[in-house]
Each structure stands twice: as C-alpha cells, then as structure tokens.
Amino acid sequence: MQKNFYLIIILFSLVSCYTYQVKKPVDTAIDTTKKEPSKNVASVDVTSLEMKSTKDASQKLNSQQAPAPINIQEKLVPNKNFKINVDGKSYKIIVDRWESDSLVAHAVSNPKKILKFHKNQIDGEKIAEKRFSKPIADIITIAVYAGIGVGIWALLQ
C-alpha cells in the first residue's frame, strides 16, 4: 500500500497543467444573405439586382476559401515557449529574437543550444504556444481531493 502511495505521489508531481496548444485563426463571417427588393421596383431592376448580388456572393465565397497568409513573425513573439515543426522535426523552443527573416531561439531543455530557423522552414499551421490547461488542472484537483478522501477513510478504518 505504501509503495503504491509513493508511486501516485511521484506521478502527480510529474504532471503539468501547461500544454502546447495551437491557436485557431479567427474566422470573419461575412453575411451573404440577400435582402428582399422593394415591391415598387420594376422586374427588370429586380433581376439585375439579383444577378449583381449573386456575383457579389460568389466573390465573397471565393475570398473566404482562399487561406489567409500566416504571419509567422507575429505569432512567434520573444520570451514565450512554443512548439514548432521545422522540416518535419518538432522543436520546443523559447524565442529570443528575429534577425530579419531568421528566428533565433534556444531549446527549452538546453538553454545553451542556440537554434536558428528561416521563416520559410517553419510550418505556420503547427505553431503551438505553451498555455495553461484548465481541464487538466481540474482533473488533477479532483484526483487530489479523491486521494485525500481515500486517505482519511483509510485512517478512520
């Protein structure tokens, strides 16, 4: 029983509430609903308005389908932890600075190791920032409360 208790304490000490999460881009929703034309307008004007509105709607849909360019330099700000993919390899880094188009950073596990990457090498869609994870913190809290309850129950028995 005591060995299991120590094992549980060691496992909880290794769990972190911080995880690497990819920021989701903000979608700007464009209202593509057509407005009803007034009844006083002639039928020729109505058809021309409908044709114009369908052209505008199709142009808006085409502009929505095109992916927005990702500015990596704005995402990777200095003195923050990130997990990036460069040429298929994953790195956990702390950003130091940008030197024109090159990122200068150091590894989280080895602060003396300086890493340099060109912005074209970095996969912009897989940049994950280290953030506090509330669900994991809640799970750890519930598990600790349950462990305390089991400990008190075991002492009372």
VEXDRENDO-690369 format. One record per atom (N, C-alpha, C): residue number from 1; residue in one letter; atom name; x negated, y, z. Coordinates in Angstrom, 1 decimal. Each point is the difference from the previous one (the first is absolute). Layout:
SITE pos code site   east  north     up
SITE NUM    A   CA      X      Y      Z
...
# end
This chain:
SITE pos code site   east  north     up
SITE   1    M    N   -0.8   -1.2    0.0
SITE   1    M   CA    0.8    1.2    0.0
SITE   1    M    C   -0.9    1.3    0.0
SITE   2    Q    N   -1.0   -0.1    0.8
SITE   2    Q   CA   -0.9    1.2    0.1
SITE   2    Q    C   -0.8    0.2   -1.3
SITE   3    K    N   -0.4   -1.0   -0.7
SITE   3    K   CA   -0.7    0.1   -1.2
SITE   3    K    C    1.0    0.6   -1.1
SITE   4    N    N    1.2   -0.4    0.0
SITE   4    N   CA    1.0    0.6   -1.0
SITE   4    N    C    0.2    1.5    0.3
SITE   5    F    N    0.1    0.3    1.3
SITE   5    F   CA    0.2    1.4    0.4
SITE   5    F    C   -1.2    0.9   -0.5
SITE   6    Y    N   -1.2   -0.5    0.1
SITE   6    Y   CA   -1.2    0.8   -0.4
SITE   6    Y    C    0.0    0.1   -1.6
SITE   7    L    N    0.4   -1.1   -0.6
SITE   7    L   CA    0.1    0.0   -1.5
SITE   7    L    C    1.0    1.0   -0.5
SITE   8    I    N    1.1    0.1    0.7
SITE   8    I   CA    1.1    1.0   -0.4
SITE   8    I    C   -0.6    1.4    0.3
SITE   9    I    N   -0.6    0.3    1.1
SITE   9    I   CA   -0.6    1.3    0.2
SITE   9    I    C   -1.0    0.4   -1.0
SITE  10    I    N   -0.9   -0.9   -0.4
SITE  10    I   CA   -1.0    0.2   -1.0
SITE  10    I    C    0.7    0.3   -1.4
SITE  11    L    N    1.0   -0.7   -0.3
SITE  11    L   CA    0.7    0.2   -1.3
SITE  11    L    C    0.7    1.4    0.0
SITE  12    F    N    0.6    0.4    1.1
SITE  12    F   CA    0.6    1.3    0.0
SITE  12    F    C   -1.0    1.1    0.0
SITE  13    S    N   -1.2   -0.2    0.5
SITE  13    S   CA   -1.0    1.1    0.0
SITE  13    S    C   -0.5    0.1   -1.5
SITE  14    L    N    0.1   -1.0   -0.8
SITE  14    L   CA   -0.5    0.1   -1.4
SITE  14    L    C    1.0    0.6   -1.0
SITE  15    V    N    1.3    0.1    0.5
SITE  15    V   CA    1.0    0.5   -0.9
SITE  15    V    C    0.0    1.6    0.0
SITE  16    S    N    0.1    0.5   -1.2
SITE  16    S   CA    0.0    1.5   -0.1
SITE  16    S    C    1.4    0.5   -0.5
SITE  17    C    N    0.4    1.1    0.5
SITE  17    C   CA    1.3    0.6   -0.5
SITE  17    C    C   -0.3    0.8   -1.2
SITE  18    Y    N   -1.2    0.1   -0.5
SITE  18    Y   CA   -0.3    0.8   -1.2
SITE  18    Y    C   -0.1   -0.9   -1.2
SITE  19    T    N    0.6    0.3   -1.1
SITE  19    T   CA    0.0   -0.8   -1.2
SITE  19    T    C   -0.3    0.9   -1.2
SITE  20    Y    N   -0.5   -0.6   -1.1
SITE  20    Y   CA   -0.2    0.8   -1.2
SITE  20    Y    C    1.3   -0.1   -0.8
SITE  21    Q    N    0.6    1.2   -0.3
SITE  21    Q   CA    1.2    0.1   -0.7
SITE  21    Q    C   -0.1    0.9   -1.2
SITE  22    V    N    0.5   -0.5   -1.2
SITE  22    V   CA    0.0    0.8   -1.2
SITE  22    V    C    1.1    1.0    0.1
SITE  23    K    N   -0.3    1.3   -0.3
SITE  23    K   CA    1.0    1.0   -0.1
SITE  23    K    C    0.8   -0.2   -1.2
SITE  24    K    N    1.3    0.1    0.1
SITE  24    K   CA    0.9   -0.1   -1.1
SITE  24    K    C    0.2    1.4   -0.6
SITE  25    P    N   -0.1    0.1   -1.4
SITE  25    P   CA    0.2    1.3   -0.6
SITE  25    P    C    1.4    0.5    0.2
SITE  26    V    N    0.2    1.3    0.1
SITE  26    V   CA    1.3    0.6    0.2
SITE  26    V    C    0.7    0.1   -1.3
SITE  27    D    N    1.2   -0.7   -0.2
SITE  27    D   CA    0.7    0.1   -1.2
SITE  27    D    C    0.9    1.2    0.0
SITE  28    T    N   -0.1    0.8   -1.1
SITE  28    T   CA    0.8    1.2   -0.2
SITE  28    T    C    1.2   -0.5   -0.8
SITE  29    A    N    1.1   -0.1    0.6
SITE  29    A   CA    1.2   -0.4   -0.7
SITE  29    A    C    0.6    1.2   -0.8
SITE  30    I    N    0.2   -0.3   -1.3
SITE  30    I   CA    0.6    1.1   -0.8
SITE  30    I    C    1.5   -0.4   -0.3
SITE  31    D    N    0.9    0.9    0.2
SITE  31    D   CA    1.4   -0.2   -0.2
SITE  31    D    C    0.3    0.0   -1.5
SITE  32    T    N    0.4   -1.2   -0.5
SITE  32    T   CA    0.2   -0.1   -1.4
SITE  32    T    C    1.5   -0.1   -0.3
SITE  33    T    N    0.9    0.4    0.9
SITE  33    T   CA    1.4   -0.1   -0.2
SITE  33    T    C    0.4    1.1   -0.9
SITE  34    K    N    1.0   -0.3   -0.8
SITE  34    K   CA    0.5    1.0   -1.0
SITE  34    K    C    1.1    0.7    0.7
SITE  35    K    N    0.1    1.3   -0.3
SITE  35    K   CA    1.1    0.9    0.5
SITE  35    K    C    1.2   -0.1   -1.0
SITE  36    E    N    1.2    0.1    0.5
SITE  36    E   CA    1.1    0.0   -0.9
SITE  36    E    C    0.2    1.4   -0.6
SITE  37    P    N    0.1    0.0   -1.4
SITE  37    P   CA    0.2    1.3   -0.6
SITE  37    P    C    1.4    0.5    0.3
SITE  38    S    N    0.1    1.3   -0.1
SITE  38    S   CA    1.3    0.6    0.3
SITE  38    S    C    1.0   -0.3   -1.2
SITE  39    K    N    1.3    0.0    0.3
SITE  39    K   CA    1.0   -0.4   -1.0
SITE  39    K    C    0.2    1.1   -1.0
SITE  40    N    N   -0.5    1.2    0.2
SITE  40    N   CA    0.2    1.1   -0.9
SITE  40    N    C   -1.0    0.0   -1.2
SITE  41    V    N   -1.0   -0.8    0.1
SITE  41    V   CA   -1.1   -0.1   -1.0
SITE  41    V    C    0.5   -0.9   -1.2
SITE  42    A    N   -0.3    0.4   -1.2
SITE  42    A   CA    0.4   -0.7   -1.1
SITE  42    A    C   -0.7   -1.4   -0.1
SITE  43    S    N    0.6   -0.9   -0.7
SITE  43    S   CA   -0.5   -1.4    0.0
SITE  43    S    C   -1.4   -0.1   -0.7
SITE  44    V    N   -0.3    0.9   -0.9
SITE  44    V   CA   -1.3    0.1   -0.7
SITE  44    V    C   -1.0    0.3    1.0
SITE  45    D    N    0.3    1.0    0.9
SITE  45    D   CA   -1.0    0.4    1.0
SITE  45    D    C   -0.2   -1.1    1.0
SITE  46    V    N    1.0   -0.8    0.3
SITE  46    V   CA   -0.1   -1.1    1.0
SITE  46    V    C   -0.9   -1.0   -0.5
SITE  47    T    N    0.1   -0.4   -1.3
SITE  47    T   CA   -0.9   -1.0   -0.5
SITE  47    T    C   -1.4    0.4   -0.1
SITE  48    S    N   -0.2    1.3   -0.3
SITE  48    S   CA   -1.4    0.5   -0.1
SITE  48    S    C   -0.6    0.1    1.4
SITE  49    L    N    0.9    0.3    1.0
SITE  49    L   CA   -0.5    0.0    1.4
SITE  49    L    C   -0.4   -1.4    0.5
SITE  50    E    N    0.9   -0.9   -0.4
SITE  50    E   CA   -0.3   -1.4    0.4
SITE  50    E    C   -1.3   -0.5   -0.6
SITE  51    M    N   -0.2    0.3   -1.3
SITE  51    M   CA   -1.3   -0.4   -0.7
SITE  51    M    C   -1.2    0.6    0.7
SITE  52    K    N    0.1    1.3    0.3
SITE  52    K   CA   -1.1    0.7    0.7
SITE  52    K    C   -0.3   -0.6    1.4
SITE  53    S    N    1.1   -0.3    0.7
SITE  53    S   CA   -0.2   -0.6    1.3
SITE  53    S    C   -0.6   -1.4    0.0
SITE  54    T    N    0.4   -0.8   -1.0
SITE  54    T   CA   -0.6   -1.3   -0.2
SITE  54    T    C   -1.4    0.0   -0.3
SITE  55    K    N   -0.4    1.0   -0.9
SITE  55    K   CA   -1.4    0.2   -0.3
SITE  55    K    C   -0.8    0.4    1.2
SITE  56    D    N    0.6    1.0    0.8
SITE  56    D   CA   -0.7    0.4    1.2
SITE  56    D    C   -0.1   -1.2    1.0
SITE  57    A    N    1.0   -0.8    0.1
SITE  57    A   CA    0.0   -1.1    1.0
SITE  57    A    C   -1.1   -1.0   -0.5
SITE  58    S    N   -0.1   -0.3   -1.3
SITE  58    S   CA   -1.0   -1.0   -0.5
SITE  58    S    C   -1.4    0.6    0.2
SITE  59    Q    N   -0.2    1.3   -0.1
SITE  59    Q   CA   -1.3    0.6    0.2
SITE  59    Q    C   -0.3   -0.1    1.5
SITE  60    K    N    0.9    0.2    0.9
SITE  60    K   CA   -0.2   -0.1    1.4
SITE  60    K    C   -0.3   -1.4    0.4
SITE  61    L    N    0.7   -1.0   -0.6
SITE  61    L   CA   -0.3   -1.4    0.3
SITE  61    L    C   -1.5   -0.4   -0.5
SITE  62    N    N   -0.3    0.5   -1.2
SITE  62    N   CA   -1.4   -0.2   -0.5
SITE  62    N    C   -1.0    0.6    0.9
SITE  63    S    N    0.2    1.2    0.5
SITE  63    S   CA   -0.9    0.6    0.9
SITE  63    S    C   -0.1   -0.7    1.4
SITE  64    Q    N    1.1   -0.6    0.4
SITE  64    Q   CA   -0.1   -0.8    1.3
SITE  64    Q    C   -0.7   -1.3   -0.2
SITE  65    Q    N    0.0   -0.6   -1.2
SITE  65    Q   CA   -0.6   -1.3   -0.2
SITE  65    Q    C   -1.5    0.1    0.0
SITE  66    A    N   -0.5    1.2   -0.5
SITE  66    A   CA   -1.4    0.2    0.0
SITE  66    A    C   -0.6    0.1    1.4
SITE  67    P    N   -1.0   -0.8    0.3
SITE  67    P   CA   -0.6    0.0    1.4
SITE  67    P    C   -0.7    1.3    0.2
SITE  68    A    N    0.2    0.6    1.2
SITE  68    A   CA   -0.6    1.2    0.4
SITE  68    A    C   -1.5   -0.2    0.2
SITE  69    P    N   -0.9    0.8   -0.5
SITE  69    P   CA   -1.4   -0.2    0.3
SITE  69    P    C   -0.3    0.1    1.4
SITE  70    I    N   -0.9   -0.9    0.5
SITE  70    I   CA   -0.3   -0.1    1.4
SITE  70    I    C   -1.3    0.8    0.2
SITE  71    N    N    0.0    1.0    0.9
SITE  71    N   CA   -1.2    0.8    0.2
SITE  71    N    C   -0.7   -0.7    1.2
SITE  72    I    N   -1.0   -0.7   -0.2
SITE  72    I   CA   -0.7   -0.8    1.0
SITE  72    I    C   -0.7    1.0    1.0
SITE  73    Q    N   -0.5    1.1   -0.5
SITE  73    Q   CA   -0.7    0.9    0.9
SITE  73    Q    C    0.9    0.6    1.0
SITE  74    E    N    1.3    0.2   -0.3
SITE  74    E   CA    1.0    0.5    1.0
SITE  74    E    C    0.3   -1.1    1.0
SITE  75    K    N    0.1   -1.3   -0.4
SITE  75    K   CA    0.3   -1.1    0.9
SITE  75    K    C   -1.1   -0.3    1.0
SITE  76    L    N   -1.2    0.0   -0.5
SITE  76    L   CA   -1.2   -0.4    0.8
SITE  76    L    C   -0.6    1.3    0.7
SITE  77    V    N    0.5    0.3    1.1
SITE  77    V   CA   -0.5    1.2    0.7
SITE  77    V    C   -1.1   -0.3    1.0
SITE  78    P    N   -0.9    0.9    0.3
SITE  78    P   CA   -1.1   -0.4    0.9
SITE  78    P    C    0.5   -0.3    1.5
SITE  79    N    N   -0.9   -0.8    0.6
SITE  79    N   CA    0.2   -0.4    1.4
SITE  79    N    C    1.2   -0.9    0.3
SITE  80    K    N    0.5   -0.7   -1.0
SITE  80    K   CA    1.1   -0.9    0.2
SITE  80    K    C   -0.4   -1.4   -0.5
SITE  81    N    N    0.7   -1.0    0.6
SITE  81    N   CA   -0.3   -1.4   -0.4
SITE  81    N    C    0.9   -0.4   -1.1
SITE  82    F    N   -0.6   -0.7   -1.0
SITE  82    F   CA    0.8   -0.5   -1.2
SITE  82    F    C   -0.5   -1.4   -0.3
SITE  83    K    N    0.8   -0.7   -0.7
SITE  83    K   CA   -0.3   -1.3   -0.6
SITE  83    K    C    0.2    0.2   -1.5
SITE  84    I    N   -1.1   -0.1   -0.8
SITE  84    I   CA    0.1    0.3   -1.4
SITE  84    I    C   -0.5   -1.3   -0.8
SITE  85    N    N    0.5   -0.1   -1.3
SITE  85    N   CA   -0.5   -1.0   -0.9
SITE  85    N    C   -0.9    0.6   -1.0
SITE  86    V    N   -1.2   -0.5   -0.2
SITE  86    V   CA   -0.9    0.5   -1.0
SITE  86    V    C   -0.5   -1.2   -0.8
SITE  87    D    N    0.4    0.0   -1.3
SITE  87    D   CA   -0.4   -1.1   -0.9
SITE  87    D    C    0.3   -1.4    0.6
SITE  88    G    N    1.2   -0.1    0.6
SITE  88    G   CA    0.5   -1.3    0.5
SITE  88    G    C   -0.5   -0.3    1.4
SITE  89    K    N   -0.8    0.8    0.6
SITE  89    K   CA   -0.5   -0.3    1.3
SITE  89    K    C    0.6    1.0    1.0
SITE  90    S    N    0.4   -0.5    1.2
SITE  90    S   CA    0.6    0.9    1.0
SITE  90    S    C   -1.0    0.5    1.0
SITE  91    Y    N    0.1    1.3    0.3
SITE  91    Y   CA   -0.9    0.7    1.0
SITE  91    Y    C    0.8    0.7    1.0
SITE  92    K    N   -0.4   -0.1    1.3
SITE  92    K   CA    0.6    0.8    1.0
SITE  92    K    C   -1.0    1.1    0.3
SITE  93    I    N    0.4    1.2   -0.2
SITE  93    I   CA   -1.0    1.1    0.0
SITE  93    I    C    0.5    1.2    0.9
SITE  94    I    N   -0.9    0.9    0.4
SITE  94    I   CA    0.3    1.3    0.5
SITE  94    I    C   -0.5    1.0   -0.9
SITE  95    V    N    0.8    0.8   -0.6
SITE  95    V   CA   -0.4    1.0   -1.0
SITE  95    V    C   -0.8    1.1    0.6
SITE  96    D    N   -1.2    0.3   -0.6
SITE  96    D   CA   -0.9    1.0    0.5
SITE  96    D    C    0.3    1.3   -0.8
SITE  97    R    N   -0.1   -0.1   -1.3
SITE  97    R   CA    0.2    1.2   -0.9
SITE  97    R    C    0.1   -0.4   -1.4
SITE  98    W    N    0.3    1.0   -0.9
SITE  98    W   CA    0.1   -0.2   -1.4
SITE  98    W    C   -1.2    0.8   -0.6
SITE  99    E    N   -0.8   -0.6   -0.9
SITE  99    E   CA   -1.0    0.7   -0.7
SITE  99    E    C    0.4    0.0   -1.5
SITE 100    S    N    0.6    1.1   -0.4
SITE 100    S   CA    0.6    0.1   -1.4
SITE 100    S    C    1.0   -1.2   -0.2
SITE 101    D    N   -0.3   -0.9   -0.8
SITE 101    D   CA    0.9   -1.2   -0.3
SITE 101    D    C   -0.4   -1.2    0.8
SITE 102    S    N   -0.9    0.0    0.9
SITE 102    S   CA   -0.4   -1.1    0.8
SITE 102    S    C    0.4    0.1    1.4
SITE 103    L    N    0.5   -1.2    0.6
SITE 103    L   CA    0.4   -0.1    1.4
SITE 103    L    C   -1.2   -0.5    0.8
SITE 104    V    N   -0.4    0.8    1.0
SITE 104    V   CA   -1.0   -0.5    0.9
SITE 104    V    C    0.6   -0.4    1.3
SITE 105    A    N   -0.2   -1.2    0.4
SITE 105    A   CA    0.7   -0.5    1.2
SITE 105    A    C   -1.0   -1.0    0.7
SITE 106    H    N    0.4   -0.5    1.2
SITE 106    H   CA   -0.7   -1.0    0.7
SITE 106    H    C    0.9   -1.1    0.4
SITE 107    A    N   -0.5   -1.2    0.1
SITE 107    A   CA    0.8   -1.1    0.4
SITE 107    A    C    0.4    0.1    1.5
SITE 108    V    N    1.2   -0.5    0.3
SITE 108    V   CA    0.5    0.0    1.3
SITE 108    V    C   -0.8   -0.8    1.0
SITE 109    S    N   -0.4   -1.2   -0.5
SITE 109    S   CA   -0.7   -0.9    0.8
SITE 109    S    C   -1.5    0.3    0.2
SITE 110    N    N   -0.6    0.8   -1.0
SITE 110    N   CA   -1.4    0.3    0.0
SITE 110    N    C   -0.1    1.5   -0.4
SITE 111    P    N    0.0    0.9    1.0
SITE 111    P   CA   -0.1    1.5   -0.3
SITE 111    P    C   -1.2    0.4   -0.7
SITE 112    K    N   -1.1   -0.8    0.1
SITE 112    K   CA   -1.3    0.5   -0.6
SITE 112    K    C    0.0   -0.3   -1.5
SITE 113    K    N    0.9   -0.9   -0.5
SITE 113    K   CA    0.1   -0.3   -1.4
SITE 113    K    C    0.8    1.0   -0.8
SITE 114    I    N   -0.6    0.7   -0.8
SITE 114    I   CA    0.7    1.1   -0.8
SITE 114    I    C    0.4   -0.6   -1.3
SITE 115    L    N    1.3    0.2   -0.4
SITE 115    L   CA    0.6   -0.5   -1.2
SITE 115    L    C    0.3    1.2   -0.9
SITE 116    K    N   -0.3   -0.2   -1.3
SITE 116    K   CA    0.4    1.0   -1.0
SITE 116    K    C    0.8   -0.6   -1.1
SITE 117    F    N    1.2    0.6   -0.3
SITE 117    F   CA    0.8   -0.5   -1.1
SITE 117    F    C    0.5    1.1   -0.9
SITE 118    H    N    0.0   -0.3   -1.3
SITE 118    H   CA    0.6    1.0   -0.9
SITE 118    H    C    1.5   -0.1    0.1
SITE 119    K    N    0.7    1.1   -0.2
SITE 119    K   CA    1.5    0.0    0.1
SITE 119    K    C    0.6   -0.9   -1.0
SITE 120    N    N   -0.6   -0.3   -1.1
SITE 120    N   CA    0.6   -0.9   -1.0
SITE 120    N    C   -0.1   -1.4    0.4
SITE 121    Q    N   -0.9   -0.4    0.9
SITE 121    Q   CA   -0.2   -1.3    0.5
SITE 121    Q    C    1.1   -0.4    1.0
SITE 122    I    N    0.6    1.0    0.7
SITE 122    I   CA    0.9   -0.3    1.1
SITE 122    I    C    1.4   -0.2   -0.6
SITE 123    D    N    0.6   -1.1    0.5
SITE 123    D   CA    1.4   -0.3   -0.4
SITE 123    D    C    0.9    0.9    0.8
SITE 124    G    N    0.6    1.0   -0.6
SITE 124    G   CA    0.8    1.0    0.7
SITE 124    G    C    1.3   -0.5    0.6
SITE 125    E    N    0.5   -1.1   -0.5
SITE 125    E   CA    1.3   -0.5    0.5
SITE 125    E    C   -0.2   -0.9    1.2
SITE 126    K    N   -1.2   -0.4    0.3
SITE 126    K   CA   -0.2   -0.9    1.1
SITE 126    K    C   -0.8    0.7    1.1
SITE 127    I    N    0.1    1.3    0.1
SITE 127    I   CA   -0.7    0.8    1.1
SITE 127    I    C    0.9   -0.1    1.2
SITE 128    A    N   -0.5   -0.7    1.1
SITE 128    A   CA    0.8   -0.1    1.2
SITE 128    A    C   -0.6    0.7    1.2
SITE 129    E    N    0.8    0.8    0.7
SITE 129    E   CA   -0.5    0.8    1.1
SITE 129    E    C    0.2   -0.7    1.3
SITE 130    K    N   -0.9    0.1    0.9
SITE 130    K   CA    0.2   -0.6    1.3
SITE 130    K    C    1.0    0.8    0.8
SITE 131    R    N    1.1   -0.6    0.4
SITE 131    R   CA    1.0    0.6    0.8
SITE 131    R    C    0.5   -0.8    1.1
SITE 132    F    N    0.7    0.7    1.0
SITE 132    F   CA    0.6   -0.7    1.1
SITE 132    F    C    1.2   -0.8   -0.5
SITE 133    S    N    0.1   -1.2    0.4
SITE 133    S   CA    1.2   -0.9   -0.4
SITE 133    S    C    0.9   -0.2    1.2
SITE 134    K    N    1.1    0.7    0.0
SITE 134    K   CA    1.0   -0.1    1.1
SITE 134    K    C    0.5   -1.4    0.2
SITE 135    P    N    0.4   -0.7   -1.1
SITE 135    P   CA    0.5   -1.4    0.2
SITE 135    P    C   -1.0   -0.9    0.7
SITE 136    I    N   -1.3    0.1   -0.3
SITE 136    I   CA   -1.0   -0.9    0.6
SITE 136    I    C   -0.1    0.4    1.5
SITE 137    A    N    0.0    1.3    0.3
SITE 137    A   CA   -0.1    0.5    1.4
SITE 137    A    C    1.2   -0.5    0.8
SITE 138    D    N    1.2    0.0   -0.6
SITE 138    D   CA    1.2   -0.5    0.6
SITE 138    D    C   -0.1   -1.5    0.3
SITE 139    I    N   -0.5   -0.8   -0.9
SITE 139    I   CA   -0.2   -1.4    0.2
SITE 139    I    C   -0.9   -0.3    1.1
SITE 140    I    N   -1.1    0.7    0.1
SITE 140    I   CA   -1.0   -0.1    1.0
SITE 140    I    C    0.6    0.3    1.4
SITE 141    T    N    0.7    1.1    0.0
SITE 141    T   CA    0.7    0.5    1.3
SITE 141    T    C    0.9   -1.1    0.5
SITE 142    I    N    0.9   -0.5   -0.9
SITE 142    I   CA    0.9   -1.1    0.4
SITE 142    I    C   -0.7   -1.2    0.5
SITE 143    A    N   -1.0   -0.4   -0.7
SITE 143    A   CA   -0.8   -1.2    0.4
SITE 143    A    C   -0.7    0.2    1.4
SITE 144    V    N   -0.5    1.2    0.2
SITE 144    V   CA   -0.6    0.3    1.3
SITE 144    V    C    1.1    0.0    1.1
SITE 145    Y    N    1.2    0.6   -0.2
SITE 145    Y   CA    1.0   -0.1    1.0
SITE 145    Y    C    0.5   -1.4    0.2
SITE 146    A    N    0.1   -0.8   -1.0
SITE 146    A   CA    0.4   -1.4    0.2
SITE 146    A    C   -1.1   -0.8    0.8
SITE 147    G    N   -1.3    0.3   -0.3
SITE 147    G   CA   -1.1   -0.6    0.7
SITE 147    G    C    0.1    0.4    1.5
SITE 148    I    N    0.3    1.3    0.3
SITE 148    I   CA    0.1    0.4    1.4
SITE 148    I    C    1.1   -0.7    0.7
SITE 149    G    N    1.2   -0.1   -0.8
SITE 149    G   CA    1.1   -0.7    0.6
SITE 149    G    C   -0.3   -1.5    0.3
SITE 150    V    N   -0.7   -0.6   -0.9
SITE 150    V   CA   -0.3   -1.4    0.2
SITE 150    V    C   -1.0   -0.1    1.2
SITE 151    G    N   -0.9    0.9    0.1
SITE 151    G   CA   -1.0    0.0    1.1
SITE 151    G    C    0.7    0.2    1.3
SITE 152    I    N    1.0    0.9    0.1
SITE 152    I   CA    0.7    0.2    1.3
SITE 152    I    C    0.9   -1.2    0.3
SITE 153    W    N    0.6   -0.6   -1.1
SITE 153    W   CA    0.8   -1.2    0.3
SITE 153    W    C   -0.9   -1.2    0.5
SITE 154    A    N   -1.2   -0.1   -0.6
SITE 154    A   CA   -0.9   -1.1    0.4
SITE 154    A    C   -0.5    0.2    1.5
SITE 155    L    N   -0.2    1.3    0.4
SITE 155    L   CA   -0.4    0.2    1.4
SITE 155    L    C    1.2   -0.3    0.9
SITE 156    L    N    1.2    0.3   -0.4
SITE 156    L   CA    1.1   -0.3    0.9
SITE 156    L    C    0.4   -1.4    0.1
SITE 157    Q    N   -0.4   -0.9   -0.9
SITE 157    Q   CA    0.3   -1.4    0.0
SITE 157    Q    C   -0.9   -0.8    1.0
# end
